[in-house]
Amino acid sequence: MDVSGVPEAPPLMVKLKPIEATPETFKEFGQVIGASPDGEEFGPQDAQFYIMHLKDRPLKFSVITHHASVTQCLGSIGGRIWYLGVAKPSILDSDEIKGDAGMNVVKSSCGYFYVPPAVEDVRIFRITGPKFLKLNRGTWHAGPFYKADTMDFYNLELSNTNVVDNTKHDFRTENGVLILIDD
């Protein structure tokens, strides 16, 4: 029950099938980066990593987040299968805010404006093998998720990204939806 004493309605369960993450299927959200030969010239796919150890990440979510100021890179250690929910960036510039035209514009705690992602705009990607993803600035993301009890991931983000540049949208609270990864 919620505070008013009215029973809370159960969330609508939305099942989404994962799409294999390839450079082509993921290009609207960022990059898929595979192994490259030793000695290859430095390029936009290069990054420095730290290792994060995660436990109990079942194939479901309701909260999605984005970082308005930075990109982020993620990849599993050992190339094990994992999943990531994403939606396109929705940060607005001042011209877009003036011509709102009925959009659900929200001001973040950092002062910029964005439109929360719609459930129908969420895509689930399956990442297999020795590769990682670079998320574009502002890409909404949830995960990583996996079937094992624990997994280790390479992660690149600033040390304070989740403190100073972390905007969340809760589909359960705002839309009454829990997203299930159907794989």
Disulfide bonds with the S-S distance in Angstrom:
none
